[in-house]
Amino acid sequence: MSQTFEFYNERANEAAADAKKAKLANVRRRLLRAERSWRGLAARAKAVAEMRTKVLREKAAERDAEAAKA
């Protein structure tokens, strides 16, 4: 199952909010680490989606160019 930027970003926001509410330092640190991990996953998902869009756009342009030649 492919996760989206929005999913990962929401998890990061939840971890950050929970970290602000945490009373114990070790819990706060764990939640902040989780937030960083979720943010990294969100960035990766966004980059993949952007690359996918770029590739699809390039393929469509190639098809249009081939169709114009025919």
C-alpha positions in Angstrom: 0.0 0.0 0.0 1.4 3.3 -1.0 1.2 6.1 1.5 0.9 9.7 0.6 2.7 12.9 1.7 -0.5 13.9 3.5 -0.6 10.7 5.5 3.0 11.0 6.6 2.7 14.8 7.3 -0.4 14.2 9.5 1.5 11.6 11.5 4.4 14.0 12.0 2.0 16.8 13.1 0.4 14.4 15.6 3.8 13.4 17.0 4.8 17.0 17.3 1.6 17.9 19.1 2.0 14.9 21.5 5.6 15.9 22.2 4.5 19.4 23.3 2.1 17.8 25.7 4.5 15.2 27.0 5.5 15.6 30.7 8.3 13.1 30.7 11.5 14.0 28.9 12.1 10.5 27.5 8.6 10.4 26.0 9.1 13.9 24.5 12.4 12.8 22.9 10.8 9.6 21.5 8.0 11.6 20.0 10.4 14.2 18.5 12.4 11.3 16.9 9.1 9.9 15.5 8.2 13.4 14.1 11.6 13.6 12.4 11.1 10.1 10.9 7.6 11.0 9.7 8.9 14.2 8.2 11.5 12.3 6.3 9.0 9.8 5.0 6.7 12.7 4.0 9.6 14.4 2.1 10.4 11.2 0.3 6.8 10.6 -0.6 6.5 14.1 -2.0 9.6 13.7 -4.1 8.4 10.4 -5.5 5.0 11.9 -6.4 6.7 14.9 -8.1 9.0 12.6 -10.1 6.1 10.4 -11.1 4.2 13.5 -12.3 7.3 14.6 -14.3 7.7 11.2 -15.9 4.1 11.0 -16.9 4.2 14.5 -18.4 7.4 13.7 -20.4 5.8 10.4 -21.7 2.7 12.3 -22.7 4.8 14.9 -24.6 6.7 12.0 -26.3 3.4 10.4 -27.4 2.1 13.8 -28.7 5.4 14.3 -30.7 5.1 10.8 -32.2 1.5 11.4 -33.1 2.3 14.7 -34.7 4.9 12.9 -36.9 2.5 10.3 -38.1 
